[in-house]
Amino acid sequence: MPHLPDEPRSWTGNGANEPLSAEEVAAAAPAGMLKQLAELAELAQVSEAEAAASLAVEIPVLVDAIPAETIEAFRAASKIAALTPEEEAAAEQIVAEARTLAAALPQSSSWLGSGPNESLTEEQVVQALGEDRIAEAAAARGQDRAQVLAELTRTLPVFIDAISPYGWVDVDVLRFVLAQDDVNVTSA
């Protein structure tokens, strides 16, 4: 199905907006959308063609009024729906493990809230994860135990803080991270 340009650069920032035709709107509109708009505007006696023509004028103006950062964040967030089943399963598993880990560590409340993150000790990481999981992580990464333990001690507070913007570990935030083009959870 045809769609509106992915990069409407002339609509964001300064300068003249490139025009959008009613035909482009009609071709890109989801099935039935223009008919629904025409029905909603029935009192004004607007046809589907007139609704498309109106949108052709309004879309560039609306996009121009929205900050470019907001548009980019929306585009990135729309990738969440494109996760593979393996990535979705990985997100659910990671969040479940992060929640369990946070529950086992008393300073995790500082990671979930706003403000500075309390640090971890290597002993706390070993106690929370267990020697077997640390050894598995070291083998999977081709690193020694000390390297993995130091990395986990440093990164766990930051990671849990990053996926808990609302004060709890949030799977949608992790889905967003996994949806980024440079993230692949299906290969080791």
C-alpha positions, 0 to 999 in steps of 0.5 A, a space after each residue: 500500500 502506498 504511504 506518505 513519505 517517511 522523511 517529510 523533511 520539508 515539513 519539519 524545521 524552517 522553509 516552505 513545506 512541500 505540497 501534498 496532493 489529495 491523491 497522495 492522501 487518498 492513496 496512503 489513507 487506511 481503508 475506510 478512513 476518508 469515508 469515516 471522515 466524510 461521514 463525521 463531517 456529513 453536516 458540513 456535506 464534505 465528500 471523501 475527495 474534499 476530506 482528502 484535499 483538506 488533509 493534504 493541506 493540514 498534514 504538512 502544517 501539522 507536521 511542521 508545528 510538531 517538534 522534529 524530536 517528537 516526530 522521531 520519537 514517534 517513528 522509533 516507538 512505532 517500531 515496537 509493533 515490528 518485534 519478532 516473536 523471539 524478540 518479544 519473548 526475550 523482552 518478557 524474559 528480561 523484564 521478569 528477570 530484572 524484576 526478580 533481581 530488583 526485588 532481591 537487591 535493597 538499593 533497587 528502589 533508588 534505581 526505580 525512582 528519580 534521583 541518584 542510583 545507589 551502587 552495588 557491590 560485587 558480593 551483592 551481585 553474586 548473592 542475587 545472581 548466583 555463581 552459576 549464572 555469572 559463570 554462564 555469562 562469562 562463558 557466553 561473552 568469552 570473558 573471565 568471571 572478574 570482568 563479567 562481575 565488574 560489568 554487572 556491578 556497574 551496569 545493573 543499576 543503570 539498566 534497571 533505571 533505564 527500563 523503569 521510567 515510571 517507577 517500575 520495570 516496564 516491558 514497553 520501554 524494553 520493547 522499544 530498546 529491542 526494536 532499535 535497528 542495531 539490537 539483535 537478541 536472537 543471536 549470541 
